Amino acid sequence: MIKVNDIKKDFPIFERKINGNKLTYLDSGATSQKPNQVIDVMSDVYRNNNANVHRGTYVLSSETTSKYEEVRVKFKKFINAYNSDEIIFTKGCTEGFNLLANSLCKNLNKGDEIILSEIEHHANIIPWQMAAKKYGLNIKYIKIDDSYNLDLDHLNSLITSKTKIVSIVGESNMSGMLPNIKEIVSNVKSKSDAIFILDGAQLVPHRFVDVQDLGIDFLCVSGHKMLGPTGIGVVWGRKELWDSMDPVYGGGDMIEEVYYDKATWAPVPHKFEAGTPPFVEAIGLGVAAEYLMNITMSEVQQHSDSLREYAKSKLENIDGLNVIHSISKNAGCTFAMSVEGAHAADMSLMLDTYGVAVRAGHHCVQPFHRKLKLDATFRATGYIYNNEEDFDTLAYAIENSIKMLK
Amino acid sequence: MSIEEKISKYKKTLDLFPNPQEKYQYLIEQAKKSEEFPVELRVDEFKVNGCQSQVWLVPEEKDDKLFFKSDSDALIAKGLVTLITSIYSNETAKDITNSKIDLMDEFELGVLLSPARRNGAFSMLRTIKEFASKLI
C-alpha cells in the first residue's frame, strides 16, 4: 500500500498554502507535481555536469551523454520495450503524434484510412487531420456508448483494407475510461495490416504499460504527467518501423554524412532527434520513471483504483453534481463534472478559494464535450500524492460552491 | 464620474471583502442584478476570446460617447465584466484610451483578472481599449 503522507514529503509544492488553505492538488491530468528527486537531479546536472551531449570528447560531455543515454535504458524497462534504441525523446505526447503523423502518412496512398475515437485528445486528432488534408487520407472515429466506453462493434465495422493507422487513447482524460487495448489491437491486427498507436499520456503515469504484451506498434508518453519535467516525452516504436521511416526534423546530430546536395541519416534513435535534445529534462524524466518503478507500478495502479472507488462514491452522492465517469469496473481516477445552472469556470474559481486545484474548460476534448452537449466541465484527477482526505475536501468545497452559485 | 473615480469606487467596495470567496460573492450579486443581455446578441461577432467561459461585448457609439453591453455564461466572469463595462460606458473614446490605470493591479482579483489568454475578462478589457483607440 502506498503511504501517501510519506510520498507527499517528497513533493515540496505541498508546503504551499493557497488562499490560506492547504493545497489540494487534483489537476495531475493536466500536469503532475515533481518530487525533490527530479528537481534535484536537474539542478545537479546544471551545477556539476552540464555540457552538450554526443559532441565533446571531454569529461563533462561524456558524463551528460551517459546520463542522457541511460534514460533510454531506464525507459525500456519502464515500458518493457524490446530495445532501448526504440525510445525516441520528444517534447511530449503532442510532438510525438506530430512526428508519427508526418512520418507515417507520407507513405500512404490517397484514400487510405486512419481510425481514431470520438474521445481523443486534440493532440491525437489535429496532427492526423493536418496529414489527412495534405495526403488525401480519410479519418474515421470509433463511437462511444452510453457508458463512455468505445463501441468495439463499431470499430470492427470501420476496419477495411484501406485502414492503415489506428490511434487510440489508453485512458480517457475526461471519464477515466480504460479501453481494452489488448483486445482492440488483436481485432485490428486480425483484420488489417494497420499500425497501432497508443496515446499513453494519461495511462502510462498510472498503470504498467507493457508494449510487448499489448502488441502495439507505437506509444506516446508525456514526461510532465508522470512526475517528470515539462518539455520532455517519449515515443516508443518498434525498431523495424523506426528504421523504415524518414525523419521529420532535420539538423545536427541526426545525420551521418552531409554533403551540399544530400545527406544520410544517423541510425535510430538519433535519426529522429535533430539538434541539441533537452537532455537535462530527459535526465529528470529518467529519475521520475525510477521513482515510479521504486514504488512499483502495481502499487501505483492499486492506489489509483482504490482512490477512484472512494472518489466515485463521494462525488456521486453530491446533490446537483453531474459526474462524467466510466461505469466500468476498471477506470482511472479521473472525473469530469458539471453542475446544472452553474458554469464550470465558476465552480473551479470557487474551488480555488478552498485551495482545491481542478481544471475547467474542455480539457482539449471539444468533440467529446459537444457530443455530451456540454460547453465545459471541471475535472479532478487523483495521483500518488492524493488521498481520501483530498477528495473529502473536494466534495466539501463542491457542495459549498454549488450553494453559493445557485 | 470619471473612469478613475469609478475604478476607485469599485476598488473600495471590493476591498471591503478580505477573502476571495466574499469577493466572488459580490461579483455574483452584481451579475444577478445586471441589466439583461439580449440573447440574440450572444453571437460570434460580439464574442471575446476566452476559453474557460464565454464573454460577449457589444460596443455602441452615442453622441461622441461609448457604451458597452456585456454578458458571460459564467456568473463570476459576468459580475466582473459588468463592473468593467460600467466603468468604461458613458465615456469618450479619448478618455478610455488615455486612462492608464491598470485594473489588474487595482482590483487584486488574482486568478480572475490575470493576463492569461484564456481569460475572458482580461481579453474584454483589451477589446474595449482597442475599440476606443480605433475611433480617435
HADDOCK unambig.tbl for C-alpha pairs under 7 A between the chains (distance, minus, plus):
assign (segid A and resid 343 and name CA) (segid B and resid 73 and name CA) 6.95 0.50 0.50
assign (segid A and resid 343 and name CA) (segid B and resid 74 and name CA) 5.02 0.50 0.50
assign (segid A and resid 345 and name CA) (segid B and resid 52 and name CA) 5.58 0.50 0.50
assign (segid A and resid 345 and name CA) (segid B and resid 53 and name CA) 6.04 0.50 0.50
assign (segid A and resid 345 and name CA) (segid B and resid 74 and name CA) 6.45 0.50 0.50
assign (segid A and resid 346 and name CA) (segid B and resid 74 and name CA) 5.95 0.50 0.50
assign (segid A and resid 346 and name CA) (segid B and resid 75 and name CA) 6.40 0.50 0.50
assign (segid A and resid 346 and name CA) (segid B and resid 76 and name CA) 5.92 0.50 0.50
assign (segid A and resid 350 and name CA) (segid B and resid 21 and name CA) 6.82 0.50 0.50
assign (segid A and resid 353 and name CA) (segid B and resid 20 and name CA) 6.25 0.50 0.50
assign (segid A and resid 353 and name CA) (segid B and resid 21 and name CA) 6.00 0.50 0.50
assign (segid A and resid 360 and name CA) (segid B and resid 52 and name CA) 6.17 0.50 0.50
assign (segid A and resid 361 and name CA) (segid B and resid 51 and name CA) 6.55 0.50 0.50
assign (segid A and resid 361 and name CA) (segid B and resid 52 and name CA) 4.68 0.50 0.50
